[in-house]
Amino acid sequence: MNKPVEFSLDDLRGAPDLEALKARIESKNLTPGWIPRKEPPLWHEPRSEYSTMHWKWSDAKAGMDGAARLIGTDLAERRNLIMSNPTGDNEISSTRTLISAYQTILPGEIARTHRHAPHAFRVILDSKGAWSCVDGDKHPMETGDIVLTPGGSWHGHGHDGTEQSYWFDGLDVPLVHLLEPMSAEDHPLVYEPIKRVTPDSPYRFTWEWQQGQLDAAKDDPEGFFGRRIAIDTSTMPTIGINVHRWKAGFQSRPQRSTAHQIFLVMQGSGTTLVDGEPIDWGFGDTFAIPIWKRIEHRAKDDAVVMGMTDEPLMRFCKYWKFEALN
Ligand SMILES: [Fe+2]
């Protein structure tokens, strides 16, 4: 076999033409920035390789009930169903930066304590008697609660009630994959010792607290978001969480932004138009919307919808753009 030609510094300096220079320079793992490419590195406006997605609660619940029959917490670190977006390059992405999943636990089960770099949170869809332990604080996870587990915090959960519990998980795992600082470990004692039992963990935002905040909030005067509150996610700054209350008949002004967004329906029903295509949603449904899509929300009846977004990350990077589309 012929050895590849080793080009000298003089070969590079003295290349007779651009074509020869390209061949010689590419042997050093350098590539000219002036040549045309199939995929140019810059383009005119935001775009996503990801599709808009809609996952129905009825499918997810039936799948979780099947999983609850077939696999236990002894074999599954977490008994969850990941909302996979088939157009992405990462099978556990729901959008480019965010992932969502549905999870269930049976009465009497305890899920082992672990911690990981990705930030995570839960929205409890149906639960009485389940609990979470985050950094030693054991607190209830009841229907409507939002519970944060910031990256690096030990967390596990269990169920002291009598009926199967279900919730939504949101994480920034695809972002961590992209940036590569992943780490994860199991607790050395398998289950983290409980330091205190309290209903008032700083990581727990109860349904009652959310409703009180919404009662006191004002409708967005510009008509983009209706009435909404933001959960304090300063401990996990890649993810924003908003809770919207849309009265029956509410219609948002059409808009687009550079945020990746995932919506979970906590109450009520309605339709969201994404680039004109309707998503008819109801309780427990999740829909993911890539960046720069035309979005219009319409509530059929009184609705509460959680919105998960990487807007804080986009703002930090100064990549944030938002436009009204009238
Ligand atoms: Fe976790």
Boltz pocket constraint, residues with backbone or C-beta under 6 A from the ligand:
constraints:
  - pocket:
      binder: B
      contacts: [[A, 114], [A, 115], [A, 116], [A, 120], [A, 155]]
      max_distance: 6.0
